[in-house]
Amino acid sequence: MILMALCVGGISLWTISHLTYDYEIQNMNHLVDTTATIIDDELLRSENIVNYTANAISRKVDDPAQLRDLTFRQHLARSVDHDFQDASTNLHIICSYYLYYPSENISALWKASNGRDSVFDDVLAKQQEDFGHTAPRHVLAFAYLMDQGEAAWTQPYYSSYLNRYIISYLRPIYKDGVMVAIVGIDIDFQAFIDRLYANPPKGEHGMIMLCDATGSMEYSPEAPLGTPVAEKGIRLVDPPETVAEAGRTDDEMLRYSWDGQESIAGIRALRNRMNIIDLRQKPQIYSRTHRAMMQMGMGLIAVCIMASLLPIYMINRLSERLQRVIEAAKEVGEGNYDIKLYDTQLDDIGELSRNFQAMVGKVAASQGNLTYMSQHDVLTGLFNRMGLDKEIADWLREHPASHGALVSLDLDGFKFINDLHGHMAGDEALRTLARDLVENFGHEQIIGRNGGDEFVVFMKDAEPEAAQAAVKAFSNKKKSFTYDGETHSFSVSIGYTFYRGDGMRLFHESDTALYAVKLRGRNHYRAYEPSMESLNRTSLGFNLETITKNLPTALLVSEAKPDGKILFVNKTMVEMLECRNIREFMEFTQEYAPNVVCPCDRERMTKMVWEQTVREPDRPHCMTYCVHTVKGRDKQVFAIWRQADNVNYGKVFYATLIDGHFMYEELASSDGSAEGGTPNRDS
């Protein structure tokens, strides 16, 4: 039995030695993988913010010459500042962002955070206020980018203007082969590495380091700009060119010499061309094996006595700790990420427990991000329908006896805004309405986008009188959005209902009240009444698009001015001027109604319109004149028009136009075609 125990012990020692080494290699790779993944996630999110903003600038700058216009540069800087403010609220490592025009040698935007909150102050304005001149640019960062010619991360450097160590991500923007702008962000590198080095591995786990691309310089909290690893007695044994290859794969470890001891390192490359390294001396890796050999050697002395008891004891001891890990895995499988595995043992199961705990933390964080994204609208930042349902249901469950009000509203003529000004303008209208709702009803209320152009506000702890007053004030407030330098007015329709302890039909009631407002002309508000249930919603089925698209005559709506701006045209009007689409129509007419008329009739038509308007402003009028098409042809048309008041545009002209050729053919067929007569076109 002793001989058998010795044989088993020897084989076990040999097996443990190899298993321990293989496991340590896997553990080192896993440790650097986990750390690198967390860091790369933040770097990638930072890059996405810059790339999103750069793409927005590229879409707005059609010609590099535009940047010579101060007003355009200021508008572009405000848009960039808005994009950064929206995107950087959940990424606190960003300490500065900026916009620079190389061709004009101008820093158009530079805002920085003091690190204590998420407020970004205007550095350029502060420098002008304190010193009377514009702050110098990020000379090192911009020079680095000019050399690179493409988006890149900089090496760490100290910014005297931000008073901290930073790394920067910059992206150039090209138009027609010319670099027209540079956008970038600065990351607080000191905070970055402080967090990385906050909980260094102890004991047998070696050393975690943040190094450069060659693995020969370390960036630490004490030396953010880097110090040679040789100063710590560390020397790379492998050729330098193997560092980059090892950073991209799990199959290759780097060989180092550390204080004269043979060492190995797991390495992972980061997006900014730095490396995370886990360095361990080989004697440390085998230390647990040596202890196991000593323990087994001593155990062999008493093996004859305890041969039958020791395996049972060891199995029970390991099984209890493994069981805790298994139970924790079951909890995670059921969706509970709040687990604690307090296993401090320096063995494989202890390592398994700690690594499992770290993995669960990362999964919980990702789950939190997914939960937030699933309950919030990307465009406005408000709750989406899922988030609204959850927040309102939670509040109703916790406050069953409280009062409140549910407000449903949508933007009047939203499709008209999209069709006339484009979907980017429509998006800006929705964002403006969202900001107005938060400003008027308050951050403490539940506000969300129900879908499309419909929004919902749930007013918590609101009595009917206070809720009605708030709705009335918001309805009467003038509303407008600014897009591409132009301001456009808009209105909303509002329906609301009161919560008095029964929340089952709140959405239905407020939605019914909203449709009642739409049936009465929109741009108003109404509270829910039971009589509204009998309203016929099918009357809303014919909207402006449906009517005008199928109208057999051309329709043109314009401002009632001599040079009145075109407000709306239908498909038949576009076809009458032989245009392919409404965009070509607007470009051809320069968006002004007189440009529809042929130059030969323009003066006569304008004079006739205003004489008739002064003489009889409230009745319809008719006339004939020529229109000029995009293909250079003139067409005789018969027009009927009328002046009216519009709540958004003041006095407007509504005109329907019929092709004169069609009119003459009809007249000829009914009055004189049999006798060969031709109607008089001036009649």
SVG drawing of the C-alpha trace seen along z (x, -y; Angstrom):
<svg xmlns="http://www.w3.org/2000/svg" viewBox="-72 -97 92 99">
<polyline fill="none" stroke="black" stroke-width="0.4" points="0.0,0.0 2.9,-2.4 4.5,-1.5 1.2,-2.2 0.7,-5.5 4.3,-6.5 3.6,-5.7 0.3,-7.5 1.9,-10.5 4.7,-10.7 2.3,-10.6 0.1,-13.2 3.0,-15.5 4.0,-15.3 0.4,-15.9 -0.2,-18.8 3.0,-20.5 1.9,-20.5 -1.7,-21.3 -0.8,-24.2 1.5,-25.6 -1.1,-25.3 -3.8,-26.8 -1.6,-29.7 -1.0,-30.4 -4.8,-30.4 -5.4,-32.5 -2.9,-35.1 -4.5,-35.3 -7.9,-35.5 -6.8,-38.3 -5.3,-40.5 -8.3,-39.7 -10.8,-40.8 -8.9,-44.0 -8.2,-44.8 -11.9,-44.3 -13.1,-46.8 -10.6,-49.4 -11.2,-48.8 -14.9,-49.2 -14.4,-52.8 -11.9,-53.6 -14.3,-52.3 -17.2,-54.4 -14.9,-57.4 -14.0,-56.8 -17.7,-56.3 -18.5,-59.8 -15.8,-61.4 -16.7,-59.4 -20.4,-60.3 -19.6,-64.0 -17.2,-63.8 -19.8,-62.2 -22.3,-64.9 -19.8,-67.6 -19.0,-65.9 -22.6,-65.8 -23.0,-69.6 -19.9,-70.8 -20.6,-70.6 -17.7,-72.9 -14.4,-73.8 -15.1,-77.4 -18.1,-77.4 -15.7,-77.5 -14.7,-81.0 -18.1,-82.1 -18.1,-83.0 -21.8,-82.4 -21.5,-78.9 -18.5,-78.1 -20.4,-79.3 -23.5,-77.2 -21.3,-74.2 -19.5,-74.6 -22.9,-74.8 -24.0,-71.6 -20.8,-69.8 -21.1,-71.0 -24.6,-69.7 -23.6,-66.2 -20.7,-65.9 -22.9,-67.0 -25.6,-64.4 -23.0,-61.6 -20.5,-62.1 -22.9,-62.2 -22.3,-58.5 -18.6,-58.4 -16.9,-60.3 -13.3,-59.7 -13.7,-62.4 -12.3,-65.6 -12.3,-67.8 -13.5,-67.9 -12.8,-70.4 -13.3,-71.4 -10.4,-72.9 -10.2,-74.3 -6.7,-73.7 -7.3,-75.8 -8.4,-78.8 -6.0,-78.1 -8.9,-78.5 -10.1,-76.6 -13.9,-76.9 -14.8,-74.9 -12.9,-73.7 -14.8,-72.7 -13.4,-70.9 -14.6,-69.4 -13.0,-70.0 -13.3,-66.3 -15.7,-66.8 -18.9,-66.8 -20.1,-66.3 -20.3,-70.1 -18.0,-71.2 -16.9,-74.8 -15.9,-76.8 -12.1,-77.0 -11.9,-79.5 -14.3,-81.9 -12.5,-81.6 -9.1,-82.4 -10.5,-85.4 -12.1,-86.6 -8.9,-86.2 -6.2,-87.1 -8.0,-88.8 -6.9,-86.3 -7.9,-82.8 -6.3,-79.9 -3.6,-78.1 -4.6,-74.9 -3.6,-71.4 -0.3,-71.8 1.1,-68.4 -2.1,-66.6 -2.9,-68.5 0.7,-68.1 0.5,-64.4 -2.7,-64.1 -1.3,-66.2 1.5,-63.6 -0.8,-60.6 -3.4,-62.0 -6.1,-59.7 -8.0,-59.1 -5.5,-58.1 -4.9,-58.0 -2.0,-60.1 0.7,-59.1 0.3,-60.4 1.3,-64.0 0.8,-66.8 -1.7,-69.6 -0.8,-72.8 -4.2,-74.2 -6.2,-71.3 -3.6,-70.8 -3.5,-67.1 -2.0,-64.2 -4.2,-63.2 -4.4,-61.0 -6.3,-62.3 -8.3,-60.7 -8.5,-62.9 -10.2,-62.5 -9.6,-64.6 -12.5,-65.5 -11.8,-65.7 -13.7,-67.4 -12.5,-67.2 -9.1,-65.9 -8.7,-68.9 -8.5,-68.5 -11.3,-71.0 -11.7,-70.2 -10.4,-68.2 -12.6,-66.9 -11.2,-65.2 -11.5,-64.4 -9.1,-64.2 -9.2,-61.4 -8.0,-62.0 -5.0,-59.6 -4.1,-60.0 -7.5,-58.8 -7.3,-56.1 -4.2,-54.5 -5.1,-55.2 -8.1,-53.0 -6.1,-50.4 -3.5,-50.2 -6.0,-50.7 -6.1,-47.0 -2.8,-45.5 -2.5,-41.7 -0.6,-40.4 1.5,-37.5 2.0,-34.9 0.1,-36.8 3.1,-38.8 2.7,-42.3 0.0,-44.0 1.5,-46.8 0.3,-49.2 3.0,-49.4 3.7,-50.9 3.5,-49.0 7.1,-47.7 6.5,-46.4 9.6,-48.3 7.9,-51.4 5.5,-51.4 2.8,-54.0 2.1,-54.1 0.3,-56.6 3.8,-57.8 5.0,-58.3 2.1,-58.9 4.5,-59.7 6.2,-56.4 9.4,-54.9 11.6,-52.1 10.7,-48.7 14.4,-48.1 14.4,-50.4 12.4,-47.7 14.9,-45.0 12.7,-43.8 14.1,-43.0 12.4,-41.6 14.1,-38.3 12.1,-37.8 12.7,-40.0 10.7,-43.3 8.8,-42.4 7.1,-39.5 5.3,-41.9 2.7,-43.0 2.1,-39.4 1.7,-38.1 -0.8,-41.0 -3.2,-39.6 -3.3,-35.9 -3.6,-33.6 -1.1,-31.1 2.0,-33.0 3.5,-34.3 6.4,-36.7 9.6,-35.8 11.1,-38.3 13.9,-38.4 12.7,-39.9 15.4,-40.4 17.4,-37.7 14.5,-35.2 13.1,-33.6 9.6,-35.1 6.7,-34.9 4.0,-37.5 0.5,-37.4 -0.2,-40.4 -3.2,-42.0 -3.0,-45.0 -5.4,-47.9 -7.1,-50.1 -4.7,-53.0 -1.6,-50.9 -0.8,-50.3 -0.5,-46.8 -1.8,-45.2 0.8,-42.8 0.6,-40.3 4.2,-39.4 5.0,-36.5 8.2,-34.7 8.3,-31.0 9.2,-30.1 6.1,-31.9 4.0,-29.9 5.4,-26.7 5.2,-27.8 1.9,-26.2 3.1,-23.0 6.1,-23.0 3.9,-23.4 1.7,-20.6 4.8,-18.4 5.9,-19.2 2.4,-18.5 2.1,-15.2 5.6,-14.2 4.6,-14.7 1.3,-13.0 3.0,-10.0 4.5,-9.4 1.1,-8.9 -0.5,-7.4 -0.8,-3.9 -2.9,-5.3 -5.0,-7.9 -5.1,-6.3 -8.8,-5.8 -9.7,-9.0 -7.7,-11.7 -9.4,-11.3 -12.8,-11.6 -11.8,-14.7 -10.3,-16.4 -13.3,-15.6 -15.7,-17.0 -13.7,-20.1 -13.4,-20.9 -17.0,-19.8 -18.3,-22.4 -16.5,-25.3 -17.4,-24.0 -21.0,-23.8 -21.0,-27.5 -19.8,-28.3 -22.4,-26.0 -25.2,-27.6 -23.9,-31.0 -24.0,-29.9 -27.6,-28.8 -28.5,-32.2 -26.9,-33.9 -28.8,-31.6 -32.1,-32.7 -31.2,-36.4 -29.8,-37.3 -26.4,-39.0 -26.2,-40.1 -23.9,-37.2 -20.9,-37.2 -18.3,-34.5 -16.0,-35.2 -13.3,-32.6 -9.8,-33.9 -8.1,-30.6 -5.0,-30.7 -5.8,-27.7 -7.6,-26.7 -11.1,-26.9 -10.3,-30.2 -9.1,-31.5 -12.3,-30.1 -14.5,-31.8 -12.8,-35.2 -12.8,-35.0 -16.4,-34.0 -17.3,-36.9 -15.5,-39.3 -17.3,-37.8 -20.7,-38.2 -19.9,-41.9 -19.1,-42.5 -22.3,-40.8 -24.3,-42.8 -22.9,-46.0 -23.7,-45.0 -27.2,-44.0 -27.7,-47.4 -26.6,-49.1 -29.0,-46.9 -31.8,-47.6 -31.3,-51.4 -31.1,-51.2 -34.3,-49.1 -36.3,-51.7 -35.0,-54.9 -35.5,-56.6 -32.3,-57.1 -33.3,-60.3 -34.6,-62.3 -33.1,-60.6 -36.6,-60.3 -38.3,-57.0 -39.7,-54.9 -43.0,-53.1 -41.5,-50.2 -39.8,-52.6 -43.1,-54.6 -45.1,-51.6 -42.7,-50.4 -42.2,-53.8 -45.9,-54.6 -46.8,-51.1 -44.2,-51.3 -45.4,-54.7 -49.1,-53.6 -48.2,-50.5 -46.3,-52.5 -48.9,-55.4 -52.3,-53.8 -54.1,-56.6 -52.3,-59.6 -53.6,-61.8 -52.0,-62.5 -52.6,-63.2 -51.6,-61.5 -51.0,-63.8 -50.8,-62.6 -49.6,-65.0 -48.3,-64.9 -46.7,-67.4 -49.2,-68.8 -48.2,-68.4 -45.1,-66.4 -45.2,-64.6 -45.4,-68.0 -42.2,-69.1 -40.5,-65.9 -41.7,-66.3 -40.9,-70.0 -37.7,-70.3 -36.4,-66.8 -36.2,-64.1 -33.2,-65.8 -35.4,-68.8 -38.1,-66.5 -35.6,-64.9 -34.7,-68.4 -38.3,-69.2 -38.8,-66.1 -35.7,-66.9 -36.9,-70.4 -40.3,-69.3 -38.7,-66.8 -36.5,-69.5 -39.6,-71.8 -41.6,-69.1 -38.8,-68.5 -38.3,-72.3 -42.1,-73.0 -43.2,-69.9 -40.0,-69.3 -37.4,-66.5 -39.4,-64.9 -42.2,-63.9 -42.4,-60.8 -41.8,-62.0 -41.4,-59.8 -41.8,-59.4 -44.6,-57.0 -43.6,-56.5 -43.3,-58.6 -44.3,-62.2 -46.4,-61.2 -45.2,-62.0 -46.5,-61.2 -46.2,-63.1 -47.4,-61.5 -47.7,-64.2 -47.1,-62.7 -49.0,-64.0 -50.8,-66.6 -54.3,-67.8 -56.7,-68.4 -56.5,-72.2 -52.7,-72.2 -52.5,-69.7 -54.9,-71.6 -53.0,-74.8 -49.7,-73.2 -51.3,-71.8 -52.8,-75.1 -49.5,-77.0 -47.7,-74.5 -50.3,-74.6 -50.3,-78.5 -46.5,-78.7 -45.0,-79.6 -43.0,-76.7 -40.3,-76.6 -37.2,-74.7 -34.1,-75.8 -32.6,-73.7 -29.9,-74.7 -30.0,-78.3 -33.7,-78.8 -36.4,-78.9 -39.8,-77.2 -42.9,-77.4 -44.9,-74.3 -47.9,-73.5 -49.1,-70.4 -52.4,-68.8 -52.9,-67.7 -55.3,-65.3 -55.2,-64.5 -57.0,-62.6 -56.8,-62.5 -55.7,-59.6 -57.8,-59.1 -56.8,-55.6 -57.7,-53.6 -54.9,-53.5 -56.2,-50.8 -57.6,-53.1 -55.3,-56.1 -53.6,-55.7 -56.9,-55.0 -58.6,-58.1 -55.7,-60.5 -55.5,-59.1 -59.2,-59.5 -59.0,-63.1 -56.1,-63.7 -58.1,-62.5 -61.0,-64.7 -58.6,-67.7 -57.4,-66.5 -61.0,-66.3 -61.6,-69.9 -58.6,-71.3 -55.5,-70.5 -53.3,-73.1 -55.5,-72.9 -56.0,-70.8 -58.9,-68.9 -59.5,-66.8 -61.1,-63.4 -64.9,-63.1 -66.9,-59.9 -68.8,-61.4 -65.6,-61.2 -65.9,-57.5 -68.5,-57.9 -66.2,-60.0 -65.7,-58.6 -62.0,-58.3 -62.3,-57.3 -62.7,-61.0 -59.0,-61.3 -58.3,-58.9 -57.9,-61.6 -54.9,-63.6 -53.1,-66.3 -51.0,-63.8 -53.9,-61.5 -56.0,-64.4 -53.3,-66.3 -51.7,-63.3 -54.9,-62.3 -56.2,-65.8 -56.8,-65.9 -55.7,-69.6 -52.3,-71.2 -52.3,-72.8 -49.9,-75.5 -49.9,-77.2 -47.7,-80.3 -47.3,-83.4 -49.6,-86.2 -46.8,-88.5 -45.5,-89.8 -42.5,-87.5 -44.4,-85.0 -42.5,-81.9 -43.9,-78.5 -45.3,-76.6 -46.8,-73.5 -47.3,-71.8 -48.9,-68.5 -47.7,-65.9 -49.8,-67.2 -48.1,-70.7 -44.7,-69.0 -45.6,-67.1 -47.1,-70.3 -43.6,-71.9 -42.1,-68.6 -40.0,-68.1 -38.9,-64.7 -39.6,-65.3 -40.4,-68.1 -36.7,-68.8 -36.1,-69.6 -39.3,-71.7 -38.0,-73.8 -34.6,-74.2 -36.1,-75.3 -38.5,-77.8 -36.0,-78.9 -39.0,-78.3 -40.8,-81.5 -44.3,-81.4 -43.7,-84.2 -40.9,-82.0 -43.6,-79.5 -45.0,-82.0 -43.4,-82.6 -41.5,-85.9 -43.7,-87.2 -46.8,-87.0 -45.2,-87.5 -45.8,-91.3 -49.4,-91.0 -50.3,-88.2 -48.8,-89.9 -50.6,-93.2 -53.9,-91.4 -53.6,-89.3 -53.0,-92.4 -55.8,-94.4 -58.2,-91.6 -57.0,-91.1 -57.5,-94.7 -60.9,-94.9 -62.4,-91.6 -60.0,-89.9 -62.5,-87.3 -63.7,-85.7 -62.0,-83.4 -60.6,-84.8 -59.5,-83.2 -57.0,-84.1 -55.0,-82.6 -51.2,-82.8 -48.2,-80.8 -46.0,-78.7 -42.4,-77.9 -41.3,-74.2 -37.9,-72.8 -37.5,-71.5 -37.8,-75.0 -41.4,-74.8 -44.3,-77.3 -47.7,-76.0 -51.0,-78.0 -52.8,-77.3 -56.2,-78.3 -55.8,-79.2 -58.4,-79.7 -57.0,-81.2 -58.1,-82.6 -56.5,-84.4 -56.9,-83.0 -55.5,-83.3 -53.3,-80.6 -52.4,-80.3 -48.7,-79.5 -48.0,-81.5 -50.4,-84.5 -52.1,-85.4 -51.6,-82.8 -52.7,-82.1 -54.4,-78.8 -54.3,-78.2 -55.4,-75.4 -54.1,-75.2 -55.5,-73.4 -53.6,-72.8 -55.0,-75.2 -54.6,-72.6 -57.0,-70.3 -59.5,-73.1 -59.5,-74.1 -60.0,-70.5 -63.0,-70.1 -64.5,-73.4 -64.0,-72.5 -65.7,-69.1 -68.7,-70.7 -69.1,-74.0 -67.7,-74.1 -65.8,-71.0 -68.6,-70.0 -68.3,-73.2 -64.5,-73.5 -64.6,-76.5 -61.7,-77.3 -62.3,-78.9 -60.7,-82.2 -57.8,-81.7 -58.1,-85.2 -61.7,-84.8"/>
</svg>
